[in-house]
Amino acid sequence: MGTTPQPSFSYEVEKSTDESNNIVTTIKCHGRVVSDTAGQLREVIKPLILQGGRILIDLTAVEHLDSSGLGTLVGLKASAVNAGYCRLELVNLTPRITELLRITKLTQLFSS
């Protein structure tokens, strides 16, 4: 009767450089960024903030984002802003995540 649960969150990290030779790190997220998995996202991104450069969190394949996941993203953005030498951006947002940012009035935070 039991089925093996599929991993609810995974990610891939890709490093590159932009036209100015600055470090760009892209984290491609897959699955659900929720209370059970948001810590994984925080653990992978926090050390990257200390390295500086530009961090892109690609949400193309994120199926669900709950308040814990949203709170994690806000905390990471605040850490990047406070570090001063790191730029953290959300890219490839789904319509649902775009709407979530709009209704929580966080669109402006992530557009800067």
The first five atom37 places (N, CA, C, CB, O) and aatype in JSON, in Angstrom:
{
  "aatype": [12, 7, 16, 16, 14, 5, 14, 15, 13, 15, 18, 6, 19, 6, 11, 15, 16, 3, 6, 15, 2, 2, 9, 19, 16, 16, 9, 11, 4, 8, 7, 1, 19, 19, 15, 3, 16, 0, 7, 5, 10, 1, 6, 19, 9, 11, 14, 10, 9, 10, 5, 7, 7, 1, 9, 10, 9, 3, 10, 16, 0, 19, 6, 8, 10, 3, 15, 15, 7, 10, 7, 16, 10, 19, 7, 10, 11, 0, 15, 0, 19, 2, 0, 7, 18, 4, 1, 10, 6, 10, 19, 2, 10, 16, 14, 1, 9, 16, 6, 10, 10, 1, 9, 16, 11, 10, 16, 5, 10, 13, 15, 15],
  "atom_mask": [
    [1, 1, 1, 1, 1],
    [1, 1, 1, 0, 1],
    [1, 1, 1, 1, 1],
    [1, 1, 1, 1, 1],
    [1, 1, 1, 1, 1],
    [1, 1, 1, 1, 1],
    [1, 1, 1, 1, 1],
    [1, 1, 1, 1, 1],
    [1, 1, 1, 1, 1],
    [1, 1, 1, 1, 1],
    [1, 1, 1, 1, 1],
    [1, 1, 1, 1, 1],
    [1, 1, 1, 1, 1],
    [1, 1, 1, 1, 1],
    [1, 1, 1, 1, 1],
    [1, 1, 1, 1, 1],
    [1, 1, 1, 1, 1],
    [1, 1, 1, 1, 1],
    [1, 1, 1, 1, 1],
    [1, 1, 1, 1, 1],
    [1, 1, 1, 1, 1],
    [1, 1, 1, 1, 1],
    [1, 1, 1, 1, 1],
    [1, 1, 1, 1, 1],
    [1, 1, 1, 1, 1],
    [1, 1, 1, 1, 1],
    [1, 1, 1, 1, 1],
    [1, 1, 1, 1, 1],
    [1, 1, 1, 1, 1],
    [1, 1, 1, 1, 1],
    [1, 1, 1, 0, 1],
    [1, 1, 1, 1, 1],
    [1, 1, 1, 1, 1],
    [1, 1, 1, 1, 1],
    [1, 1, 1, 1, 1],
    [1, 1, 1, 1, 1],
    [1, 1, 1, 1, 1],
    [1, 1, 1, 1, 1],
    [1, 1, 1, 0, 1],
    [1, 1, 1, 1, 1],
    [1, 1, 1, 1, 1],
    [1, 1, 1, 1, 1],
    [1, 1, 1, 1, 1],
    [1, 1, 1, 1, 1],
    [1, 1, 1, 1, 1],
    [1, 1, 1, 1, 1],
    [1, 1, 1, 1, 1],
    [1, 1, 1, 1, 1],
    [1, 1, 1, 1, 1],
    [1, 1, 1, 1, 1],
    [1, 1, 1, 1, 1],
    [1, 1, 1, 0, 1],
    [1, 1, 1, 0, 1],
    [1, 1, 1, 1, 1],
    [1, 1, 1, 1, 1],
    [1, 1, 1, 1, 1],
    [1, 1, 1, 1, 1],
    [1, 1, 1, 1, 1],
    [1, 1, 1, 1, 1],
    [1, 1, 1, 1, 1],
    [1, 1, 1, 1, 1],
    [1, 1, 1, 1, 1],
    [1, 1, 1, 1, 1],
    [1, 1, 1, 1, 1],
    [1, 1, 1, 1, 1],
    [1, 1, 1, 1, 1],
    [1, 1, 1, 1, 1],
    [1, 1, 1, 1, 1],
    [1, 1, 1, 0, 1],
    [1, 1, 1, 1, 1],
    [1, 1, 1, 0, 1],
    [1, 1, 1, 1, 1],
    [1, 1, 1, 1, 1],
    [1, 1, 1, 1, 1],
    [1, 1, 1, 0, 1],
    [1, 1, 1, 1, 1],
    [1, 1, 1, 1, 1],
    [1, 1, 1, 1, 1],
    [1, 1, 1, 1, 1],
    [1, 1, 1, 1, 1],
    [1, 1, 1, 1, 1],
    [1, 1, 1, 1, 1],
    [1, 1, 1, 1, 1],
    [1, 1, 1, 0, 1],
    [1, 1, 1, 1, 1],
    [1, 1, 1, 1, 1],
    [1, 1, 1, 1, 1],
    [1, 1, 1, 1, 1],
    [1, 1, 1, 1, 1],
    [1, 1, 1, 1, 1],
    [1, 1, 1, 1, 1],
    [1, 1, 1, 1, 1],
    [1, 1, 1, 1, 1],
    [1, 1, 1, 1, 1],
    [1, 1, 1, 1, 1],
    [1, 1, 1, 1, 1],
    [1, 1, 1, 1, 1],
    [1, 1, 1, 1, 1],
    [1, 1, 1, 1, 1],
    [1, 1, 1, 1, 1],
    [1, 1, 1, 1, 1],
    [1, 1, 1, 1, 1],
    [1, 1, 1, 1, 1],
    [1, 1, 1, 1, 1],
    [1, 1, 1, 1, 1],
    [1, 1, 1, 1, 1],
    [1, 1, 1, 1, 1],
    [1, 1, 1, 1, 1],
    [1, 1, 1, 1, 1],
    [1, 1, 1, 1, 1],
    [1, 1, 1, 1, 1],
    [1, 1, 1, 1, 1]
  ],
  "atom_positions": [
    [[0.82, -1.19, 0.0], [0.0, 0.0, 0.0], [0.86, 1.25, 0.0], [-0.94, 0.0, 1.2], [0.45, 2.28, -0.52]],
    [[2.06, 1.18, 0.57], [2.9, 2.36, 0.65], [3.63, 2.63, -0.65], [0.0, 0.0, 0.0], [4.06, 1.71, -1.34]],
    [[3.77, 3.89, -0.95], [4.56, 4.28, -2.12], [5.76, 5.06, -1.62], [3.71, 5.12, -3.13], [5.72, 5.7, -0.56]],
    [[6.81, 5.01, -2.37], [8.0, 5.74, -1.99], [7.78, 7.22, -2.3], [9.25, 5.2, -2.72], [7.54, 7.57, -3.45]],
    [[7.86, 8.09, -1.3], [7.63, 9.51, -1.57], [8.76, 10.07, -2.43], [7.52, 10.31, -0.26], [9.93, 9.76, -2.23]],
    [[8.37, 10.89, -3.38], [9.36, 11.55, -4.22], [9.96, 12.72, -3.45], [8.72, 12.04, -5.56], [9.28, 13.32, -2.62]],
    [[11.22, 13.04, -3.72], [11.8, 14.2, -3.06], [10.96, 15.42, -3.38], [13.28, 14.41, -3.48], [10.6, 15.65, -4.54]],
    [[10.63, 16.2, -2.36], [9.75, 17.33, -2.6], [10.51, 18.59, -3.01], [8.93, 17.62, -1.35], [9.9, 19.56, -3.46]],
    [[11.83, 18.58, -2.87], [12.62, 19.74, -3.27], [14.0, 19.28, -3.71], [12.72, 20.78, -2.12], [14.62, 18.43, -3.08]],
    [[14.47, 19.86, -4.79], [15.84, 19.63, -5.24], [16.32, 20.9, -5.92], [15.94, 18.39, -6.19], [15.53, 21.8, -6.23]],
    [[17.61, 20.95, -6.16], [18.16, 22.15, -6.8], [19.43, 21.78, -7.55], [18.44, 23.27, -5.77], [20.06, 20.75, -7.29]],
    [[19.8, 22.64, -8.47], [21.06, 22.53, -9.19], [21.73, 23.9, -9.08], [20.85, 22.1, -10.72], [21.07, 24.93, -9.15]],
    [[23.04, 23.89, -8.9], [23.8, 25.14, -8.81], [24.69, 25.25, -10.04], [24.65, 25.2, -7.49], [25.46, 24.34, -10.35]],
    [[24.58, 26.37, -10.73], [25.41, 26.62, -11.9], [26.18, 27.92, -11.69], [24.56, 26.69, -13.2], [25.6, 28.94, -11.3]],
    [[27.48, 27.89, -11.94], [28.31, 29.09, -11.81], [28.72, 29.54, -13.2], [29.57, 28.81, -10.92], [29.02, 28.73, -14.08]],
    [[28.74, 30.86, -13.39], [29.17, 31.44, -14.66], [29.67, 32.86, -14.37], [28.0, 31.44, -15.72], [29.75, 33.29, -13.22]],
    [[30.01, 33.57, -15.42], [30.38, 34.98, -15.27], [29.58, 35.79, -16.28], [31.92, 35.19, -15.49], [29.19, 35.28, -17.33]],
    [[29.34, 37.05, -15.93], [28.61, 37.92, -16.85], [29.6, 38.65, -17.76], [27.73, 38.93, -16.08], [30.8, 38.38, -17.73]],
    [[29.09, 39.58, -18.56], [29.93, 40.29, -19.52], [31.02, 41.14, -18.84], [29.07, 41.19, -20.39], [32.04, 41.46, -19.47]],
    [[30.82, 41.49, -17.58], [31.83, 42.25, -16.84], [32.75, 41.35, -16.03], [31.15, 43.26, -15.91], [33.53, 41.82, -15.21]],
    [[32.65, 40.05, -16.26], [33.45, 39.03, -15.57], [33.12, 38.92, -14.08], [34.92, 39.35, -15.73], [33.97, 38.49, -13.28]],
    [[31.89, 39.29, -13.7], [31.43, 39.12, -12.32], [30.86, 37.71, -12.17], [30.37, 40.19, -11.95], [30.32, 37.14, -13.12]],
    [[30.97, 37.17, -10.97], [30.45, 35.83, -10.69], [28.92, 35.85, -10.69], [30.98, 35.3, -9.32], [28.3, 36.71, -10.06]],
    [[28.32, 34.91, -11.4], [26.87, 34.73, -11.4], [26.6, 33.28, -11.0], [26.22, 35.07, -12.81], [27.08, 32.35, -11.65]],
    [[25.84, 33.1, -9.92], [25.47, 31.76, -9.47], [23.97, 31.61, -9.64], [25.9, 31.52, -7.98], [23.19, 32.4, -9.11]],
    [[23.57, 30.59, -10.37], [22.15, 30.32, -10.58], [21.77, 29.06, -9.81], [21.82, 30.16, -12.1], [22.41, 28.01, -9.95]],
    [[20.73, 29.19, -8.99], [20.19, 28.04, -8.27], [18.85, 27.7, -8.91], [20.05, 28.33, -6.72], [17.89, 28.45, -8.77]],
    [[18.8, 26.57, -9.61], [17.56, 26.14, -10.26], [16.8, 25.25, -9.28], [17.85, 25.38, -11.6], [17.24, 24.14, -8.96]],
    [[15.68, 25.75, -8.81], [14.88, 25.04, -7.81], [13.81, 24.19, -8.48], [14.23, 26.04, -6.83], [13.21, 24.59, -9.49]],
    [[13.57, 23.01, -7.91], [12.57, 22.08, -8.42], [11.71, 21.59, -7.26], [13.24, 20.88, -9.16], [12.22, 21.27, -6.19]],
    [[10.41, 21.55, -7.48], [9.52, 20.97, -6.47], [8.83, 21.99, -5.61], [0.0, 0.0, 0.0], [8.28, 22.98, -6.1]],
    [[8.86, 21.75, -4.31], [8.09, 22.56, -3.36], [9.03, 23.27, -2.37], [7.08, 21.67, -2.59], [9.86, 22.63, -1.72]],
    [[8.89, 24.59, -2.29], [9.63, 25.35, -1.29], [8.63, 25.67, -0.18], [10.29, 26.68, -1.91], [7.91, 26.67, -0.22]],
    [[8.61, 24.78, 0.8], [7.62, 24.83, 1.89], [8.34, 24.65, 3.23], [6.52, 23.73, 1.7], [9.57, 24.55, 3.27]],
    [[7.58, 24.63, 4.29], [8.18, 24.57, 5.63], [9.18, 23.42, 5.79], [7.1, 24.44, 6.67], [10.2, 23.59, 6.46]],
    [[8.9, 22.27, 5.19], [9.8, 21.12, 5.33], [11.08, 21.24, 4.51], [9.08, 19.87, 4.92], [12.07, 20.57, 4.81]],
    [[11.08, 22.1, 3.48], [12.21, 22.15, 2.55], [12.91, 23.5, 2.49], [11.75, 21.78, 1.19], [14.01, 23.6, 1.94]],
    [[12.31, 24.53, 3.04], [12.88, 25.88, 2.94], [14.28, 25.95, 3.56], [11.96, 26.89, 3.63], [15.12, 26.72, 3.08]],
    [[14.53, 25.18, 4.59], [15.85, 25.15, 5.22], [16.94, 24.71, 4.26], [0.0, 0.0, 0.0], [18.07, 25.21, 4.33]],
    [[16.63, 23.77, 3.37], [17.6, 23.31, 2.38], [18.02, 24.47, 1.47], [17.01, 22.16, 1.53], [19.2, 24.63, 1.17]],
    [[17.05, 25.25, 1.05], [17.34, 26.4, 0.19], [18.21, 27.41, 0.93], [16.03, 27.07, -0.29], [19.18, 27.93, 0.37]],
    [[17.87, 27.67, 2.18], [18.67, 28.6, 2.99], [20.1, 28.1, 3.14], [18.02, 28.79, 4.38], [21.04, 28.89, 3.02]],
    [[20.27, 26.81, 3.4], [21.61, 26.24, 3.6], [22.5, 26.35, 2.37], [21.48, 24.79, 4.0], [23.71, 26.53, 2.49]],
    [[21.91, 26.25, 1.19], [22.72, 26.33, -0.02], [23.04, 27.79, -0.4], [22.01, 25.64, -1.18], [24.1, 28.06, -0.96]],
    [[22.13, 28.71, -0.1], [22.32, 30.09, -0.55], [23.1, 30.95, 0.44], [20.99, 30.73, -0.81], [23.88, 31.81, 0.01]],
    [[22.93, 30.75, 1.73], [23.63, 31.58, 2.74], [25.13, 31.68, 2.48], [23.4, 31.02, 4.14], [25.66, 32.79, 2.46]],
    [[25.84, 30.56, 2.28], [27.29, 30.67, 2.03], [27.61, 31.4, 0.72], [27.92, 29.28, 1.99], [28.66, 32.04, 0.61]],
    [[26.72, 31.31, -0.26], [26.94, 31.98, -1.53], [26.88, 33.5, -1.38], [25.92, 31.52, -2.56], [27.58, 34.23, -2.08]],
    [[26.03, 33.97, -0.46], [25.91, 35.41, -0.22], [27.25, 35.96, 0.25], [24.8, 35.7, 0.83], [27.66, 37.06, -0.15]],
    [[27.93, 35.21, 1.1], [29.23, 35.66, 1.63], [30.29, 35.75, 0.53], [29.7, 34.72, 2.73], [31.26, 36.49, 0.68]],
    [[30.12, 35.0, -0.55], [31.07, 35.02, -1.66], [30.86, 36.24, -2.56], [30.96, 33.75, -2.47], [31.73, 36.57, -3.37]],
    [[29.71, 36.89, -2.42], [29.42, 38.06, -3.24], [28.99, 37.69, -4.64], [0.0, 0.0, 0.0], [28.73, 36.52, -4.93]],
    [[28.9, 38.69, -5.49], [28.48, 38.47, -6.87], [26.98, 38.53, -7.0], [0.0, 0.0, 0.0], [26.29, 39.18, -6.21]],
    [[26.48, 37.86, -8.0], [25.05, 37.88, -8.33], [24.5, 36.48, -8.18], [24.8, 38.42, -9.78], [25.06, 35.52, -8.71]],
    [[23.4, 36.36, -7.44], [22.75, 35.07, -7.22], [21.37, 35.13, -7.84], [22.67, 34.73, -5.7], [20.56, 36.0, -7.52]],
    [[21.1, 34.19, -8.73], [19.8, 34.09, -9.37], [19.09, 32.84, -8.85], [19.93, 34.05, -10.93], [19.61, 31.73, -8.97]],
    [[17.93, 33.03, -8.27], [17.13, 31.9, -7.81], [16.07, 31.66, -8.88], [16.48, 32.16, -6.38], [15.12, 32.44, -9.02]],
    [[16.25, 30.58, -9.63], [15.36, 30.25, -10.75], [14.2, 29.41, -10.23], [16.14, 29.48, -11.87], [14.38, 28.3, -9.74]],
    [[12.99, 29.97, -10.34], [11.8, 29.32, -9.78], [10.92, 28.67, -10.85], [10.99, 30.32, -9.0], [9.76, 28.36, -10.58]],
    [[11.46, 28.47, -12.04], [10.7, 27.88, -13.15], [9.98, 26.6, -12.74], [11.62, 27.59, -14.32], [8.8, 26.43, -13.04]],
    [[10.68, 25.71, -12.06], [10.14, 24.38, -11.76], [9.62, 24.26, -10.33], [11.19, 23.34, -12.0], [9.47, 23.15, -9.82]],
    [[9.34, 25.39, -9.68], [8.78, 25.34, -8.32], [7.27, 25.17, -8.43], [9.13, 26.64, -7.51], [6.57, 26.0, -9.0]],
    [[6.79, 24.07, -7.87], [5.36, 23.73, -7.94], [4.55, 24.44, -6.87], [5.17, 22.24, -7.81], [3.39, 24.78, -7.09]],
    [[5.18, 24.68, -5.72], [4.44, 25.31, -4.61], [5.4, 26.09, -3.73], [3.68, 24.23, -3.77], [6.52, 25.65, -3.46]],
    [[4.96, 27.25, -3.29], [5.72, 28.1, -2.38], [4.76, 28.52, -1.28], [6.34, 29.36, -3.12], [3.76, 29.18, -1.54]],
    [[5.07, 28.12, -0.03], [4.19, 28.51, 1.08], [4.8, 29.66, 1.85], [3.93, 27.3, 2.01], [5.82, 30.21, 1.45]],
    [[4.19, 30.03, 2.96], [4.66, 31.18, 3.74], [6.07, 30.97, 4.28], [3.7, 31.47, 4.89], [6.84, 31.92, 4.38]],
    [[6.41, 29.75, 4.63], [7.77, 29.47, 5.1], [8.79, 29.66, 3.99], [7.87, 28.05, 5.66], [9.86, 30.23, 4.2]],
    [[8.45, 29.18, 2.81], [9.32, 29.37, 1.66], [9.47, 30.84, 1.31], [0.0, 0.0, 0.0], [10.57, 31.3, 1.01]],
    [[8.37, 31.56, 1.35], [8.4, 32.99, 1.07], [9.24, 33.72, 2.12], [6.97, 33.57, 1.02], [10.03, 34.61, 1.8]],
    [[9.06, 33.34, 3.39], [9.85, 33.95, 4.46], [11.33, 33.68, 4.29], [0.0, 0.0, 0.0], [12.16, 34.55, 4.58]],
    [[11.68, 32.49, 3.83], [13.08, 32.15, 3.56], [13.64, 33.04, 2.46], [13.22, 30.67, 3.17], [14.75, 33.55, 2.59]],
    [[12.88, 33.23, 1.39], [13.33, 34.08, 0.29], [13.53, 35.52, 0.76], [12.34, 34.04, -0.87], [14.5, 36.18, 0.37]],
    [[12.61, 36.02, 1.59], [12.73, 37.38, 2.13], [13.97, 37.49, 3.01], [11.46, 37.78, 2.94], [14.71, 38.47, 2.91]],
    [[14.2, 36.5, 3.86], [15.38, 36.5, 4.72], [16.68, 36.47, 3.93], [0.0, 0.0, 0.0], [17.64, 37.17, 4.27]],
    [[16.71, 35.67, 2.87], [17.9, 35.61, 2.03], [18.14, 36.93, 1.31], [17.78, 34.48, 1.01], [19.28, 37.37, 1.18]],
    [[17.06, 37.55, 0.83], [17.19, 38.85, 0.17], [17.73, 39.88, 1.16], [15.82, 39.31, -0.41], [18.61, 40.66, 0.81]],
    [[17.21, 39.89, 2.39], [17.69, 40.82, 3.41], [19.16, 40.57, 3.72], [16.85, 40.7, 4.7], [19.92, 41.53, 3.89]],
    [[19.57, 39.33, 3.8], [20.98, 39.0, 4.05], [21.86, 39.5, 2.92], [21.16, 37.49, 4.23], [22.95, 40.02, 3.16]],
    [[21.39, 39.35, 1.68], [22.17, 39.82, 0.53], [22.29, 41.34, 0.54], [21.52, 39.35, -0.78], [23.36, 41.88, 0.28]],
    [[21.2, 42.02, 0.85], [21.22, 43.49, 0.91], [22.15, 43.95, 2.02], [19.79, 44.06, 1.14], [22.93, 44.88, 1.82]],
    [[22.08, 43.32, 3.17], [22.93, 43.69, 4.31], [24.4, 43.41, 4.04], [22.49, 42.95, 5.56], [25.27, 44.14, 4.52]],
    [[24.68, 42.36, 3.27], [26.07, 42.05, 2.93], [26.66, 43.15, 2.05], [26.17, 40.68, 2.21], [27.85, 43.43, 2.12]],
    [[25.81, 43.75, 1.23], [26.24, 44.9, 0.44], [26.95, 44.58, -0.86], [0.0, 0.0, 0.0], [26.93, 45.41, -1.77]],
    [[27.56, 43.45, -0.98], [28.33, 43.13, -2.18], [27.76, 41.92, -2.91], [29.79, 42.87, -1.83], [28.44, 41.27, -3.7]],
    [[26.5, 41.62, -2.63], [25.83, 40.5, -3.25], [24.46, 40.96, -3.75], [25.68, 39.3, -2.25], [23.74, 41.68, -3.06]],
    [[24.13, 40.54, -4.95], [22.82, 40.86, -5.5], [22.04, 39.56, -5.68], [22.95, 41.63, -6.86], [22.48, 38.67, -6.4]],
    [[20.89, 39.47, -5.01], [20.07, 38.26, -5.08], [18.79, 38.59, -5.84], [19.74, 37.72, -3.64], [18.08, 39.55, -5.52]],
    [[18.49, 37.79, -6.86], [17.33, 38.03, -7.69], [16.53, 36.74, -7.88], [17.75, 38.6, -9.05], [17.08, 35.65, -7.92]],
    [[15.21, 36.91, -7.99], [14.34, 35.8, -8.35], [14.11, 35.88, -9.86], [12.98, 35.83, -7.55], [13.82, 36.96, -10.38]],
    [[14.23, 34.76, -10.56], [14.02, 34.75, -12.0], [13.06, 33.63, -12.38], [15.35, 34.6, -12.75], [12.9, 32.65, -11.65]],
    [[12.44, 33.8, -13.54], [11.52, 32.8, -14.09], [10.42, 32.43, -13.11], [12.3, 31.55, -14.49], [10.17, 31.25, -12.84]],
    [[9.76, 33.45, -12.58], [8.66, 33.21, -11.65], [7.44, 32.68, -12.38], [8.31, 34.5, -10.9], [7.13, 33.11, -13.49]],
    [[6.76, 31.74, -11.76], [5.5, 31.25, -12.31], [4.44, 32.32, -12.07], [5.09, 29.87, -11.67], [4.62, 33.18, -11.21]],
    [[3.33, 32.28, -12.82], [2.26, 33.26, -12.57], [1.76, 33.21, -11.12], [1.09, 33.01, -13.53], [1.42, 34.24, -10.55]],
    [[1.72, 32.02, -10.55], [1.24, 31.89, -9.16], [2.19, 32.59, -8.18], [1.09, 30.4, -8.78], [1.74, 33.27, -7.26]],
    [[3.5, 32.41, -8.37], [4.47, 33.06, -7.48], [4.46, 34.57, -7.7], [5.88, 32.49, -7.71], [4.58, 35.33, -6.74]],
    [[4.33, 35.0, -8.94], [4.23, 36.44, -9.22], [3.04, 37.03, -8.49], [4.09, 36.7, -10.75], [3.15, 38.1, -7.89]],
    [[1.9, 36.34, -8.52], [0.7, 36.81, -7.82], [0.91, 36.8, -6.31], [-0.51, 35.95, -8.19], [0.47, 37.72, -5.62]],
    [[1.57, 35.79, -5.79], [1.86, 35.71, -4.36], [2.71, 36.91, -3.92], [2.58, 34.39, -4.03], [2.43, 37.51, -2.88]],
    [[3.73, 37.26, -4.7], [4.55, 38.42, -4.38], [3.73, 39.71, -4.44], [5.75, 38.51, -5.33], [3.93, 40.62, -3.64]],
    [[2.81, 39.77, -5.4], [1.98, 40.98, -5.54], [1.06, 41.14, -4.33], [1.15, 40.92, -6.83], [0.98, 42.23, -3.76]],
    [[0.35, 40.09, -3.95], [-0.62, 40.23, -2.86], [0.05, 40.39, -1.5], [-1.55, 39.02, -2.82], [-0.56, 40.92, -0.57]],
    [[1.29, 39.95, -1.37], [2.03, 40.14, -0.11], [2.85, 41.43, -0.14], [2.95, 38.94, 0.16], [3.59, 41.74, 0.8]],
    [[2.71, 42.18, -1.24], [3.41, 43.46, -1.42], [4.94, 43.31, -1.35], [2.95, 44.45, -0.37], [5.63, 44.19, -0.83]],
    [[5.44, 42.2, -1.89], [6.89, 41.94, -1.89], [7.5, 42.1, -3.28], [7.16, 40.54, -1.37], [8.7, 41.9, -3.45]],
    [[6.69, 42.46, -4.26], [7.2, 42.62, -5.63], [8.34, 43.62, -5.66], [6.08, 43.08, -6.58], [9.37, 43.38, -6.28]],
    [[8.17, 44.75, -4.98], [9.18, 45.81, -4.96], [10.49, 45.31, -4.34], [8.66, 47.03, -4.2], [11.57, 45.63, -4.84]],
    [[10.41, 44.55, -3.27], [11.6, 44.04, -2.61], [12.46, 43.21, -3.58], [11.21, 43.19, -1.39], [13.68, 43.35, -3.61]],
    [[11.8, 42.36, -4.35], [12.55, 41.46, -5.23], [12.85, 42.06, -6.59], [11.8, 40.18, -5.41], [13.54, 41.45, -7.4]],
    [[12.35, 43.26, -6.85], [12.67, 43.9, -8.12], [13.85, 44.84, -7.98], [11.46, 44.67, -8.66], [14.29, 45.44, -8.97]],
    [[14.38, 44.98, -6.77], [15.54, 45.87, -6.57], [16.82, 45.1, -6.41], [15.32, 46.76, -5.36], [17.88, 45.7, -6.23]]
  ]
}
